[in-house]
Amino acid sequence: MKIVSWNVNGIRACYKKNLNEFLLTEEPDIFCVQETKAHIEQVEPEAQTLGYDFSFWSSAVRKGYSGVATFLTKKPLNIQKGFGHQEYDSEGRIVWTTHEHFDLYNIYFPNGGSGDERHLFKQKFLKDLNIHLQKELAARKKIIVVGDYNVAHRELDVYDPVRLSKESGFLPEERAWFEDFLKLGFVDTFRKFHADEVKRFSWWSYRELARTQNRGWRIDYICVSKNLEPHLLSADILDSIEGSDHCPVVVELKF
């Protein structure tokens, strides 16, 4: 089974670029997108399903903002938008699907860089998510969390760790959250297969024209609970793929 996650930075714009061709090449069984920036009725019919038999969208109340969508070849056993917190659900941040072998969380984590209010909102989201996941893991659930985490974990996950240590997304408290998240019982699948690989990023600032110089951040992840680790075959960052300021990330599992 192949799962691909991509912050497309606007599904309508990405669809007009290379999205169809990318999906025909990669053929993921499950395709998760973040930052759709659209309600489904605003999107042309072909982009509503991307050729998949099943698609589930969670859009923000505010149009043109946030939003996630999960596209699947096989119908999930259950579908839920969010995890019971209206303040996050109204921003279209989570599609949670239940499958035969695992629960899949497709999440667009908040960006805390626009001021104190959003910083605090992000920190509360991170805390509440860990509380929720801890309960699910205690029930022996098998869990996959994909998406744009908006947090870089280690120094080798950003191009300039000293300068960026004071910026949202690489603050000490955010990196500490990531450690706590992994300690709950999660595995960063990319680092499992590429333990100390450097200069592998998933996001580059448009404003700084950073991609040509590879001045990036690794903030897009596919993490799995440890009880899924034996099923992992591979994981990677598809950093040659354009169409967004992020690139896709991928994992393959065998059941």
Summary of the structure (lengths in Angstrom):
residues: 255
radius of gyration: 16.8
end to end distance: 7.9
largest distance: 45.9
contacts: 859
relative contact order: 0.16
helix: 32%
strand: 27%
